[in-house]
């Protein structure tokens, strides 16, 4: 096995601090993702690196509700003009958001925005404890065809947290289609996340 180069952000650490983060939506993981997750863990162990199974505080599960409120409200702001002029050109999901956004109160919206802001602060503190944080990109392998891009439930958390995230290739599901794994980090740690993604790609042998 060839030596593993050390990205500059990780420096000369003999044992980088690696976290495997399932997040609160892990129950939606497919059997393909569960299998890939174990392959990742074993790949680190094979390099004599024992990763930490990271669990976020329970408050992060509120992201699902915050995300729904904010997305629905902002969809109405973005698409109301199209809805009034060319409703047949919009996806039914967007139409539903535009039509239901009126039920969101100012208090609902403020609570969601404030809740997201607090979770960002908490996330930065958690992420600072690790050199590389690995998390799923999607629930399973890529869907066949062009009708659907897949379930975004794993990615939406990082969008809401304003956290840098990058998908790392190298794994496939039973159908030999790509299965996404991401590296994420604290806000404003983009360079660290990019170099951590390089590190993971070397671990997975996909560089």
Secondary structure, DSSP 8 states (H G I E B T S, - for coil): -------TTTTT-SS--EEEE--TTGGG--HHHHHHHHHHHHHHHHTT---EEE---GGGGGHHHHHHHHHHHHHHHHHHHHHHH-GGGS-HHHHHHHHHGGG--HHHHHHHHHHHHHHHHHHHHHHTT-SEEEEEEEEEE--SSSS-----HHHHHHHHHT--EEEE---B-TTS-BEEEEEE-STT-HHHHHHHHHHHHHHHT--
